[in-house]
Amino acid sequence: MFSRPRLFFIAINLVVILLLAWALLHAPPDGVEHGEFRQFVGRFHPLVVHLPIALLLLVPLLECFGFFRRWSHLRESAGFVLVLASVSAFLAVFLGWLLARSGAYEGSLVTSHMWGGFSLAVAIFLCCLLRFWNIRVYPLALLATLALLVWTSDKGGKLTHGESFMTRYMPNSLRSLLQVRAAPNKVQPPVKTTTAPTNANAVAPPSATFYAARVAPLFEQKCTGCHNAEKRKGKLRLDTFENVMRGGKDGIVIRPGDLSRSELFRRINLSPEEKDFMPTDGKPPLTPSEIKVIELWIATGATNTLPELEVRGAPPAPKPASPALPLANDYRPQSKAISALEQELGVRLVPRSQNPTDGLILRTVSAPERCDDKTLARLKSVRDLIVDAELARTKVTDEGLKILSTFSNLRSVDLAHTHVTSKGVPLLARLNHLQTLNLTATPVDDTGIVTLRHKQSLKRLYLFETKCTVQFGTESNKMRP
């Protein structure tokens, strides 16, 4: 039934399966390190693991194209590729177990990813057998194996990049369709109180404490990727105050009021080249300001009740990043008026994205000759909604730029091949959010762009086929004729 090489392949794989199953059952990852050389070998897992993934994804392509007479020879290659995928998958499982076992990892996410990888390797091996033995069942088995690959890869992504790696930026519509819940916010939001506490010994609201406002966000950003409920490297969790104070396999890591005996503080102050340095695996280290926050927290007693305002000498809290792009108003309440303007003026007002506050794009490409200064004047009622204006080859002049300069949320304006001049272009410097301006093939010269040279928001200015000769020094504002 099977040739000798195939029987040998089957026998070897069965032995490997038994050995790996024994190792996973009797020597699972336990949060304790087990030798530096084994860690060195295990760290080849991220490199090797991509090989069986690529090979497995190649197999259905070879099988499908092989049904065509012209490429029928590809089906012969599919079997060989599947065998390579099986061998490399078992190697990846072994290296993954070695890394988890020797690198002080443990947790439900580590375990599920490990067993998922083992199951995937076994499934690929079974696909090899079915391809030789039962070609009718083989396609279903291959499809199921690909589904298992997706599940296991998702676990690996969460293990490396965090629980919400695949879903953090998922559109709300897709999130609702797949019934995916948003990632939990581990740091409690500010709690507003309207009356003062009557008990002098009452605990301050969590949002008002130094731990909740300054320390917990640092742990969340820099530490919980390896020290959370599902991935407890060194048996240490840093996702709640109680877990921080409980410590890990090396015992207590925070000694209130004692910096010299606080293991966590010692490790974040080591050189990144040293073995015990935290964070590990090349992750961004804490900045001096962040280390100072941890130092002050430990020195003042390492509690979760001390109000933030009572801690002196703390570096300023980082300001929330302002939105990269200005937000317009919600266009939906004006949908009827927008449709009426489109029909009247012969222009398009297209939503920039599915988010109704991302604004509208003014498009005239279908009939640029119908758009002139009067058209812009008629759009004043929706000017705060327009963020991009595509006006190339229209009849807009300097008079129209006076109107356009009042469209406060504009960040991109295309005036290529129009009759705007150096007299009207400086008016656009009033647009605080303008990032891109295209003046290609216009009569503009150096006097028209001099007011734009120090405009911080402007990143791209296109001056091809103009009379401009000025070259600006900064890379982000470099403007070329």
N, C-alpha and C positions, 0 to 999 in steps of 0.2 A: 504493500500500500504506500509506504513512504520509502524513499531511497535512504541509503546510509547517511549521507550528509544531513538530510532532514531529521532523521532519527537522532543524530548526534546533537543537532541544534535544539531539538525538543528536550532531550535529556539534560543538556547544560542549563537550559532555561528553567526547567523544573527544580534543579538543584539550587539555582540562584534564588528562585521564588521562595523555597523553603528556608534558605539561610537568611534572606531579608526579612521574612515574616518572623522568624525567631528573634532577630535583632530588634525589630520594631516592638515586639511584645515583651521581651525580657530585658531590653536595655533602652527604654524610651528616653527622650530628652527630659532631664530632671532639674534643670536650672543650676547645674553645677558644672564647672569646667573640668575637662578630662584630658588634658595634655595639649601642649602647644603644637606639636607636629601634626596631630589629628585635626586641629583647627586649621592649620596651613593647608592640608589636603582637602578638608571639607569646603574651604572657601573657593574651590574650583566649581562648586555646584552652580552658582549663577552663570558661569561661563558655559558649562556643559548643558545645562537644562534647556537652552534654546535650540540645541541640535535636534532632539527628538520632536520638538514642537514643529520646527520647520519641515522636517522629513514627513511627519504625519499629515501636515497640511498639503504636502505635495502629492501624497498618494491618491486622494480622490480626483485631483486634476489629471493625473496620468491615466487613471481608470476611465474617466469620462471621455477624454480625448482619444483614448484607445478604441472606442466604439466606432470611430470613423476609419474607413479603410486606409485613408492616406496616412494616419498616425497609429495604425494598429500595433506597431512595434512598441509603442509606449507602455502597453499593458504588461509586456514582459519586464520592463524596468520597474513597474509598480511593486512587484513582489520583492525585488531586491531592496528597494527603498524602504519597504515595510519591515524587512528583516533588520536593516540598519537602525530604523526607528526603535525597534524592540530592544536591541542591544544597548543603544545610547540611553534609552529610557531607564533601564535597570541601573546603568552606571550613574545617571543623574539621581536616582532614588538613593543609592548607596552614599553618594557624596552629600546629599541633603541630610540624610540621617546622621552622617558623621559630623556635619557642621552643627546641627541642632544639639546633638548629644555632647559634643566637646566644647561648644561655644556658650554653655550656660543658658540655653533657651528652654522655655517650657510654656505651656498654655494651650487652651483649646484651639486657637487658630493655628499654632504650630503643629499640633497633633492632627487636625483635620487636613492641613496641607500635606503633611507627610503621608498619611494614609491615602489621600487622594492621588498623590504621585505614584504610590505603590499600586493602587488599583488601576491607574492608567497604564502603567507598564505591563501589568497582567493582561489588561484588555487588548493592548497592542499585540502581545504574544498570541492571544486567542484569535485575533484577526488573521495573523499569519497562518495559524492552523486551519481556520475556516476557508481561507483562500485556496489552500491546497486540498481541502477535504470536502467542503460544502459551499460551493460558489453562490448558492441561492440565499443562504443565511448571511453570508459575508457582507453584503452591502448594509444590512440592518445593523450588524455588529460594528461596522466602520462608522456609521452615523452615530451610534450610541457612544462610541469611543471619542468622537469629536466633541460630543456634548460633555463628556467627562473631562476632556481637555479644557474646555471653557470654564467649568466649575473649579477645577484645580488651579488654573491660571489666575482666576479671580481671587482665590485664597492666597496665592503667592503674592499678587499685587497688594492685597490688604496687609500682608505680613511685612512687606518691604516699605510701602508708602502710606500705610494707615488704613483704618477701617472704611473710610468714605472715599477712598482713592478714585473708584470708578463712578461714584454717584454724586460727588460734591458739586459738580457743575452740570448735572443732568437737568435738562429743561423741565419745568414744572409739568408740562403736558405729558411728557414721556414718563416722568416720575409717577404721575397719577395713573397712567395706563398700565404700568408695570407694578403699581402698588408698592413702590419703594419709599420708605419713610426717610425723612431728612436725618442727617447725622445728629446725634444728641449733642447739646452744648454742655460741656462738662464744667465750664466756669459759669457760675450763676450770674445772671444779669443784675444790674443795679436795682435795689429795692427802695422805692420811694416811700418815705414815711411822712405823715402830715402832723403827727403829734410827738412830743418828746417822750422818751420812756420814763415811767414813773419810778421804776426800780433802779437805783444807782448801780446795782451789781448786775443788771441785765446785760446779756451778751450783745455786742454791737451787731447790726445787720451785716450779713456776710459780704455785701457789696462794699461796706465801709471799712472792712478790715484790710490791713496791709497784706495779709496772706492772699485773700481773694482778689484784691485789686492788682497786686504786683507780682506775687510769687507764683500763684497757681497758673496764670497765663504763661509764665516762663517755662514751667514744667510741661504744660500742654504743647507749647511750640517746639521745645528743644529735647524733651525727655520721654514723653509718653509714647512715642513711636516704638520704643523698645521695652517700655515698662508700663504696660497696661493690663487690663483684665484678661486678655486673650494672648498676650505675648509678654511673659514675665522673665526677662533676662536677669539671671542671677537671683531669681525669686523675689525681685524687687518691683513693686508697683508705685508709680508716682502720680496716679490719676485722682486720688483723693487725699485729704489731709491725714486721715487715719492710716492709710497705706504708707504714706511717706514716713510717718513716725514709727510704723511697725518695722521697717527695715527689710532686709533681704537675707540671702544665704550667709553673708558676712556679718550679720547682726544689725544693730542700730546704725543708721547712716546720718542721723541728725541728733546732736546732743545740745539741747537748749542752753544757750549762753556760753557754750564751749566750742569755739571754732577749731581748736587744735585737735579735738577728738571727734569732730564731725566728718565722717568718711566721705560724704557727698561733696562737702566743700573742698576737701583735699583733692579729690579727683578732678573737679572742674578747673582747678588751678594748676594741674600738671601740664607738661608740654604735650602737644598732640602726638608726638612720637613715642611717648611712654605707654606701656601696656595698659595701665589702669586709667588712662585718661577718659573722661566722659565729656561729651557724647562720643560713642565709638563709631567705627566703620565709616570714617570720613564725613560724618554729618557736621553741619556748621557748629563751631564751638560757641560758648556763651561770650558775649562781648564784655569788656571791662565794666560797663554800666550794669549789665545783667548780673555779673558776679557780685558787684557791690550790693545789689538788691538782696541776693541770697545771704551775703555777709551780714547785712543789717538785720535781716529777719532772724537769723540764728542768734546774733548777739543780743537782740532784745527779747529773747525767750522762746523763739520759734513757736508761737501760738497762732491760733486762727481766730483770736478774739481781739487782738490789739488793733485799735482804730488806725487807719492809714495816716491820719493827720498827726498822730502822736510820734511817728517815726521821723526823726530829724536826720538830715544829711542825705536823703535818698535822691538818686539822680531823677531828673524830670521824667515823668511817664511819657512814653512815645505818643505822639498825637496820631489819631486815626487818619489813615491815608485818605486824602480827598479823592473823589471819583476822577478817574483818568479822563472821562468824557462828560460834558455837561448833560444833565438830564432835562429834557423838555417836559411840557405838561402832557397829560394823557390826552391823546387825540380822539379817543372814542366818543366823548360827548359831542364832538363837532363833526361826526362822520357825515351827516346829511349835508352840512355846509361845505365840507371838503368835496363831496361828490358833485355838488352843484357848481363849485368853482372849476373843477376838472372839465365838466361839460361846457361851461361858458368860455373858458380860456384856452382849451385845447392842450393843457399840460397834464402831467401826472403827479400826484402826491402819494408816494409809496412808503409804507411803513419800513423803517430801517431794519427792524427785527421783530420777533414775536412779542417782545416787551413793549407795551404801548407807551412807555415813557422814554423810549430811545429815540423818539422823534420821527420826522418824515423826510424823505428825499424828494426834492423838486426836480423832475425830469422833463426835458424838452426835446429829447433827441428825435422823437417821432415827427415833430413839426417845429424845428427851431425858428423858422421865419415868423411864426405866430406869436412868439414871446418877445415883448419889448418893454420899455419903461412903464407903460400903462399896465401891463400884465403884472409887474412887480407891485405896483400901487394897489391893484385889486387884491393882492395876496396879503395885505397888511393885517387882515383879521386873523390870519393863521401864522403870522411870522414867527411867533414864539415856538411853534411846533416844528419848524423847518431847520434841520441841522446840516444838510448837504444841498447845495444848489448847483445843478448841472446846466450851465447856461452857454456852453460852447456853441458858436455859430449862430447865436441869437442876435436880435437887433438891439440888445441892451447897450446904453451909452453911459456917459458920466452922470447924467441925470438919474438913471436907474441905480447907479451906485450910491447915491444919496439915500435912496429908499432901502437898498440892500444893507447899508451900514446900520440900520435899525433892527435887523433880524438878529437879535442878541445871542441866539444859540447856535449860530452858524459856525461850523468848524472846517468845512471844505467847500471851496468855491471854484468852479471851472469856468473861466472867461476866455478860453482859447478861441482865436479867430473871431473876436468881436472888435468893436470900434471904441472900446474904452481907452482913455489916454492917461498920461501922467497927472493930469489935473484931477481926475476922479479917483484913481487908485488909492491915494493916501487916506481917503475916507474909510477904507476897509480896516485901517489900523484901530478903529474904534471897537472892532469885534474882539472881545476878550478871549474867546475860545477858538479863534481861527488857527488851524493847524496846517492846512494845505491850500495853496492858491496857485492856480494855473493861468498864466498870462501869455502863453505861447501864441506867436503870430499876432501880436497886438502892437499898436504904435507906442507903447510905453518905453521910456528911456530911464536913465539913472535918476533923474529928479523925481520920478514917480515912485521909486521904491526906497528912497532914502529914509522915509519915516518908518519903514518896516524892518530896518536892519537891527534894531534893538528890541523887537517884539518877541518876548520869551516864548509865547505859545506857538509861534510859527515854526514848523519843522521842515516844511517842503515848499519851495517856491520855484516854479518852472518858468524860465525866461527864454526859451528857445525861439529863434527867429524874431527877437525884439532888438531894440537899439541899446539895450543895457550892456554896460561893460564892467560894472562893479563886481568884485569878488569879495565875499564876506569871510572873515577869519574862522569863526566857530564852525565846527563840523555840522552841528544840527541845523544851522541857519545858512549853510553855504548856498549861494545862489549863482547860477551859471547862465551866461548868455546863450 
